[in-house]
């Protein structure tokens, strides 16, 4: 199962849209796309990751997002997650991560207050 | 898929259904595992959310086998057997790699926010029992069981 990653620049930072399964097989690709977004968006206020089309996420996907959050903190930016799919909500709930990440319903909501 | 009848002490017949699967130890086949396991669990009467969580736990178990038992060797095999019988689901995962040291396996503290180490926590939180058996000739047999509601 392939992962599709679309990256676009917004006024407040970079937006990554993920579609498909984020697992041990595809996490390296997501990690690489996040790394590229960090390079391209250096100095941006936030990195947005849209998870509405993620059909499945495992602990390697969680690890990738935790690493992204740590990189954002080092760069003085915010990692903002958008519209978690039910599968992502399940894994966040199991890992008790819902309060660790900043989660928003839409990109426009996430861009407020930046 | 195999069906077989067992008879309990009370003379009640229990129908057991077994689904077996063997996949290469390559991360790209985790999708195949999920695709095979999901419909079996879903048709066994588990809710959609329970099914998703169990599929996640089985996926994590396979990932752990690839990472730890086979140390990333993608040419090995993972054997899965799902057995539905009576009021219980049993999932067995077998590998021929390095035997796990069950005494060293512990879920990490969830307050410690860091990448990795969640797979064991997922397995323990979803299944009623998680057992590692290293008494066989090679590899480890991991057995996950859950009561059907």
Interface residues (C-beta under 8 A of the other chain):
Chain A: X1 X21 X23 X24 X25 X56 X58 X59 X60 X62 X63 X64 X66 X67 X86 X87 X90 X91 X94 X95 X96 X97 X100
Chain B: X26 X27 X28 X30 X31 X34 X49 X52 X53 X56 X59 X60 X63 X66 X67 X110 X113 X114 X115 X116 X117 X118 X119 X121 X122 X125 X126
